[in-house]
Amino acid sequence: MMFYIKTAQYTATHINKTNIQ
């Protein structure tokens, strides 16, 4: 469960970074 949440947060951050650039 913890790993899934960590991965989801990382993916969301990566998507936000891509949208900003």
C-alpha positions as CSV (number, residue, x, y, z in Angstrom):
1,M,0.0,0.0,0.0
2,M,2.7,2.4,0.9
3,F,4.6,1.7,-2.2
4,Y,1.6,2.3,-4.4
5,I,0.9,5.7,-2.8
6,K,4.6,6.7,-3.2
7,T,4.5,5.7,-6.9
8,A,1.2,7.6,-7.4
9,Q,2.7,10.8,-5.9
10,Y,5.9,10.4,-8.0
11,T,3.8,10.0,-11.2
12,A,1.6,13.0,-10.3
13,T,4.7,15.2,-9.7
14,H,6.3,14.0,-13.0
15,I,3.1,14.9,-14.9
16,N,2.9,18.3,-13.3
17,K,6.5,19.0,-14.2
18,T,5.9,18.0,-17.8
19,N,2.8,20.3,-18.1
20,I,4.7,23.3,-16.7
21,Q,7.6,23.0,-19.1
